[in-house]
Amino acid sequence: MDQIGQATSRTVFVMVVGPGESEIAVDSLDRIAEFEPKAESWVLDDCTSDGTYDVLMEWGRGHPRSRILRNPEPWGYRGIARSTFGVFAELAAQPVVPGLVVKLDPDTCLIGPGVSDLMRQRLAGAGPGIVGAYRTSPTGAAREFGRIRRNMLLDLLPVGLHKDRQSVRIGRPFWARFVPVARRNGYDFGEHVLGALSGIHGATLRALRDAGFLAIPPNYRALTVEEDVLLGLGAKAVGHQLLDINANPVRPDVWIQYRPPVPIGAGELFQRGIRAVHPVKMSPEGRAMREEISLRRARAAVPV
C-alpha cells in the first residue's frame, strides 16, 4: 500500500488569508472545526501587518489540529497561486500524503457536516482529480469559461501583459509546457473547479508535485494568475479528472458561486440541506446570514 493509501482517511483544509480577513477567516475556521472535527486546518497568512497573523496564531493555539503558516512577504491576489501551491507542495512532500485536501476561501461558510465525505464519494466513483463547482452552478446553469480561455490563449503568445495591466510578460508562462499533454487528455482552455471550495485527491496532489507543476517561478507574470484555473490545467496534464460535486443540479449539496449575492437565504439553505455556501462575506448581509446560520444550527441541536 502506498503513502496515499495509508492516509485515505486524513483530510486537510487549506485556507489563504490576507489583510483584513481575520474575522471572517476565524468564523469560517470555527465552522470547519465544528463540522469536520477529524480534519486538519492549514492556514497561510499572506505576511499581513494589520494584526491578522496574531489573530490566526491565537486561533491556532486553541485548535491542536491546525497549523498556521506565513508567507515571507505579501504576495497578494496576483500571487495567490504561488501562496496556495506552496502549501500544496509542502503537503505533497510529507511522508504520508493526505487522502483529501480541501481548499477553501475565507468567505466560504460550512453550514453542516459531510462536505469532505461528499467529496470522497465523488472521487471514489470517478478516480483521482479535483471535485467542486465545475461545469454546473448551483442554480443549474452552465458555468462559462470564455474570459479565462481568452486570457490563457493570450498568455501563450511570446509577449503579453501581466494581470496588473502595467507589467509586461516576456516569454511563455511556466505552465505552457503542460498544455500539449493536457490537451491530449481532453483539456479545454479555461475549464476549472471553482477554488472557493474544491477537494483535491491525494494522488492528484502528489502527481502535480512530481510533475513540477506546483513550482511557480517567483517572477511569474501572466493574465492567468488564479490558482483554481491553473489547477484545472494541471489536473488534466497529469491525467486526472475535474468533477462536479453536485451530482444532481436540481438538488445541490453545496451552493458555491463566484460572485455575491447568494440568491437564497439561510432558511432555504437549511431547508434544502445545503452543506456549504460561498460567498458569505462580512458585509451587513453576509454577517446577517452567518448569524442566522449559527442560530439555526443551535436550535437544531437542542433536543425537542
Buried (B, 14 or more C-beta within 10 A) or exposed (E): EEBBEEBBEBBBBBBBBBBBBBEBBBBBBBBBBEBBEEBBBBBBBBBBEEEBBEBBEEBBEEBEBBBBBBBEEBBBEBBBBBBBBBBBBBBBEEEEBBBBBBBBBBBBBBBBEBBBEBBBBBBEEBEBBBBBBBBBBBEEEEBEBEEBBEBBEBBBEEEBBBBEEEEEBEEBBBBBEBBEBBBEBEBBBBBBBBBBBBBBBBBBBBBBBEBEBBEBEEEBBBBBBBBBBBBBBBBBBBBBBBBBBBBEBEEBBBBBBEEBEBEBBBEEBBEEEBBBBBBBBBEEBBBEBBEBBBEBBEEEEEEE
